Amino acid sequence: MNENDMIHWVREEAERGDAEAAMTLAECYMKGEGVEKNEEEALAWFRKAAEQGYEGARPSASQLRMGRASVMRIRESERLWH
């Protein structure tokens, strides 16, 4: 199974309600593994995984949001200083 086939299969399973597959797909989007990196899509899949009962999804989504907020604060402070 190549990477495209794997992503396709994981997406199908996630869409069917498999929480572990949703978590895997979220991590792929977060890291850009097998798909184009997309933090919005990652957050959406983390939420779905959490809704489906995957306990590690909420902390992962929170970390991603916190990381994005930190980057935004850094960019804003850089903008103010330049």
C-alpha positions in Angstrom: 0.0 0.0 0.0 1.5 3.3 -1.0 1.1 6.6 0.9 -1.8 7.9 -1.2 -3.7 4.6 -0.7 -3.0 4.7 3.1 -4.4 8.3 3.4 -7.4 7.3 1.3 -8.1 4.3 3.5 -7.6 6.3 6.8 -9.9 9.0 5.5 -12.6 6.5 4.7 -12.3 4.9 8.1 -12.4 8.3 9.8 -15.5 9.4 7.9 -17.1 6.1 9.0 -16.6 7.1 12.6 -13.3 5.4 13.5 -11.8 7.7 16.2 -8.3 6.3 15.8 -8.4 6.9 12.1 -9.6 10.5 12.7 -6.7 11.0 15.1 -4.2 9.6 12.5 -5.6 11.8 9.8 -5.4 14.8 12.1 -1.7 14.1 12.8 -1.1 13.7 9.1 -2.5 17.1 8.4 -0.7 18.6 11.3 2.7 17.3 10.1 2.1 17.4 6.4 2.6 13.6 6.1 1.0 12.2 3.0 -1.2 15.3 2.6 -0.5 19.0 2.3 0.1 20.5 5.8 -3.2 22.2 6.9 -3.7 23.1 10.5 -7.4 24.0 10.0 -8.0 20.5 8.6 -6.0 19.0 11.4 -8.1 20.8 14.0 -11.3 19.6 12.3 -10.1 16.0 12.5 -8.9 16.4 16.1 -12.4 17.6 17.0 -14.0 14.6 15.2 -11.6 12.2 17.0 -12.6 13.8 20.3 -16.3 13.6 19.5 -15.8 9.9 18.7 -14.2 9.4 22.1 -10.5 9.5 21.4 -9.1 10.8 24.7 -5.8 12.1 23.3 -7.5 14.3 20.7 -8.5 17.2 22.9 -4.9 17.8 24.3 -3.5 17.6 20.7 -6.0 20.1 19.4 -5.3 22.4 22.4 -1.6 22.2 21.7 -2.1 23.0 18.1 -4.3 26.0 18.9 -1.8 27.2 21.6 1.1 26.9 19.2 -0.8 28.9 16.6 -1.7 31.6 19.1 2.0 31.8 20.1 3.1 32.3 16.5 0.4 34.9 16.0 1.7 36.8 19.2 5.3 36.6 18.0 4.3 37.9 14.5 2.3 40.8 16.0 5.2 41.8 18.3 7.6 41.7 15.3 5.2 43.8 13.3 5.0 46.4 16.1 8.8 46.6 16.4 9.5 47.0 12.7 
